[in-house]
Amino acid sequence: MFFRMDDIQLCKEITKLKNELQTLVSIPDKDKSNDARQREEELLQQIHKLVETRDFLVDDVEFERLREKEEDKEMEDFLQKKFPTSYTKNRRFYSVQKNNLQGKADIFSDRHQDWPHSA
């Protein structure tokens, strides 16, 4: 949840900076002031920093996802060994519930695919 909010905010900020940069880039070099050139450089640096921050957040979320997946697997193995008969019956229900939740999560993962991933 927090990742999604941070991700949205970062993407909004990146988009805002890219729009400003696009405006400056559209000015012919011969007509640009030194301030405009300096602002272009500042915008590039800010965009780069925000993209790196977003990449870090994405990597962190992926690490957590993999860690939780491993924990789930360990728990599944433990339950299978501890309760082999009853666990197999309940496993079908768990799989259906997990698939239903995954479908809901996929809705969010595709929502902002057009947002920038790099500068």
C-alpha positions in Angstrom: 0.0 0.0 0.0 2.7 2.5 1.0 4.8 1.4 -2.0 1.9 2.2 -4.3 1.5 5.6 -2.8 5.2 6.3 -3.1 5.3 4.9 -6.6 2.4 7.1 -7.7 4.0 10.2 -6.2 7.4 9.5 -7.7 5.8 8.9 -11.2 3.8 12.1 -10.9 6.9 14.1 -10.0 9.0 12.4 -12.8 6.3 13.3 -15.3 6.1 16.9 -14.2 9.9 17.3 -14.5 9.9 15.6 -17.9 7.3 17.9 -19.1 9.3 20.9 -18.0 12.4 19.4 -19.6 10.6 18.9 -22.8 9.6 22.5 -22.9 13.2 23.6 -22.4 14.5 21.1 -25.0 12.1 22.4 -27.6 13.8 25.8 -27.5 16.5 26.0 -30.2 20.0 26.0 -28.7 20.8 29.4 -30.2 17.8 30.9 -28.4 18.5 29.3 -25.0 19.8 31.4 -22.1 22.5 30.1 -19.7 19.8 29.8 -17.1 17.7 27.6 -19.4 20.7 25.3 -20.1 21.5 25.1 -16.4 17.8 24.3 -15.6 17.9 21.5 -18.2 20.9 20.0 -16.4 19.2 20.3 -13.1 16.0 18.6 -14.4 18.1 15.8 -15.8 19.8 15.2 -12.5 16.5 15.4 -10.5 14.8 13.0 -12.9 17.7 10.6 -12.6 17.6 10.7 -8.8 13.9 10.1 -8.8 14.2 7.2 -11.2 16.9 5.7 -9.0 14.7 6.1 -5.9 11.8 4.4 -7.7 14.0 1.6 -8.8 15.1 1.1 -5.2 11.5 0.9 -4.1 10.6 -1.6 -6.8 13.6 -3.8 -5.9 12.7 -3.6 -2.3 9.1 -4.7 -3.0 10.4 -7.5 -5.2 12.7 -8.7 -2.5 9.9 -8.7 0.0 7.6 -10.6 -2.4 10.3 -13.3 -2.9 10.9 -13.5 0.8 7.2 -14.0 1.5 6.9 -16.6 -1.2 9.8 -18.5 0.3 8.1 -18.3 3.8 4.9 -19.5 2.2 6.7 -22.5 0.7 8.3 -23.3 4.0 5.0 -23.2 5.8 3.4 -25.3 3.1 6.1 -27.9 3.4 5.8 -27.9 7.2 2.0 -28.3 7.1 2.2 -31.0 4.5 4.6 -33.0 6.8 2.7 -32.3 10.0 -0.8 -32.9 8.7 -0.6 -34.8 5.4 -4.2 -35.9 5.1 -6.1 -32.9 6.3 -3.7 -30.4 4.7 -4.3 -31.9 1.2 -8.1 -31.4 1.5 -7.6 -27.8 2.7 -5.0 -27.1 0.1 -7.6 -27.0 -2.7 -9.5 -24.2 -0.8 -6.3 -22.3 -0.2 -5.4 -22.4 -3.9 -8.7 -21.0 -5.0 -8.5 -18.2 -2.4 -4.9 -17.4 -3.4 -5.8 -17.3 -7.1 -8.7 -15.0 -6.4 -6.5 -12.6 -4.5 -3.8 -12.7 -7.1 -6.3 -11.7 -9.8 -7.2 -8.6 -7.7 -3.5 -7.7 -7.3 -3.0 -8.0 -11.0 -5.5 -5.2 -11.5 -3.2 -2.8 -9.7 0.1 -4.0 -11.4 -1.2 -3.1 -14.9 -2.7 0.3 -13.9 0.3 2.5 -14.5 2.3 0.6 -17.0 2.7 3.8 -19.1 4.6 5.5 -16.4 8.3 6.1 -17.0 10.7 3.5 -15.7 13.9 5.3 -16.6 15.0 8.7 -17.7 
